[in-house]
């Protein structure tokens, strides 16, 4: 048996585990309503709801069950609209293209961190 008190043994066993990091927002992140996002992006609210249902735009729910968005949502909607009109893609293929573009961005960021750089400009 150890000479250390029980509290010290418990504390050392807890620190041996991987520490869980809890992060708190110092300033609340502003959330945008459905109508604000629709107005800022120039898209009808029903179309925004459809994009959310298809998984093309991220959204959460407020206490009353309404859609709320991050401040980056109008830019995400503009990206979807550009793919739709510029490349004449359907919504299923837009989801695939967005996933691929995000994956390319992650890989290019990893290359930059590793010190190697792609010779071609980024896709987005």
N, C-alpha and C positions, 0 to 999 in steps of 0.2 A: 504494500500500500504506500502511496506517496505522502510526503510530509506537507504538500501544498494543500491549501483549503479547497473545499468542493467548488466554490465560486471560481477560483483560478483555473481549476481543471476544466470546468465547463466553458469558461471564456476561451481557453486555449484550443479546445476542441471545436468551438464555433469559428474561430479565426482560421482554423485549418481548412475549413470548407471554403468554396469559392464565394467571395463576398457578393451579395446582391446589391446592385447600384440602384438607388431610388433617386429619380430626378424630379424636381418640382419646378414648375414654371414660375419665375419671379413676376412676370407680367402675363396676364391672361392673353392667350392667343385670340385675336379677333376672328370671329366666325361670320360668314356671309350667309344670308338667307337665300332661298331659291329665287325669289324675285329680284334680289340685288344682283345675283350672278347672271340671271337671264338678261337684265337690263345692261349690265356692264359688257356682256359678250355679244349682245345683239341677237340672241337666240330665244325662241319662244320657250316658256317654262315647261311645256309638255315635252319638247325636244330634249331639254336638260334632264327631265325625269327619265326619258328613254335612254339617254346616254348613261345615266346612273344605273338603270336596270341592266344594261348591257355590260356594265363594268368598264366603260371607257373613261369615266370620270369618278373620282373618289368623293364620297359624301358620307356624312354621319347624320344622326338624328338628335334633335333637341328634346327637351322634357315633354313637349306637347306632341312629339312624333313627326314634326316637320323636318325637311331636309336642311342641313347646314353644311357649308363648304369652307375649305381652307381659303386663305387669300389668293392662292395660286390657281384656283379653279377657273377663272376667266381665261387664263393663259392655256390651261389644259383644253378648255373648250375650243379655243382658237386653233390649237394644234389639230384637234379632231376635225374641225371644219376645213382646215387647209388640206388635210389628207383626203377628205371627202370630195372637195371641189377640184383640187389641183391634180389628184391622181385618179379620180373617178372610182374610188374604192367603196365597196359596200361595208356595212358596219362590222361584220365578222372579220373581214380582212384588216380593217382599221385596228381592231384589238390586237391582231397578230403583229402588225407593223409597229404599233406602239410598244409592245413587249420586246420586239427585236431592237428598236431604237434605244430603249432603256438598257437593254443588255449590252449593246455596243458602247453606250456611255459609261457603263460600269467597267467594261474591259479597258476602254481608253483611259479612264481614271486610274485603274490599276497599273497600266503601262507607264503613265506619268509618274506615279509614286515609285515605281521600280527604276525610273531613270531612263527608260527607253521610250521612244516616241514614234508614233505612226507617221509616215511621210504624207499621207493623205489628210485633208482637212476633216474635221468631225462631221458626222452625218446630219446632226441637228443644229 
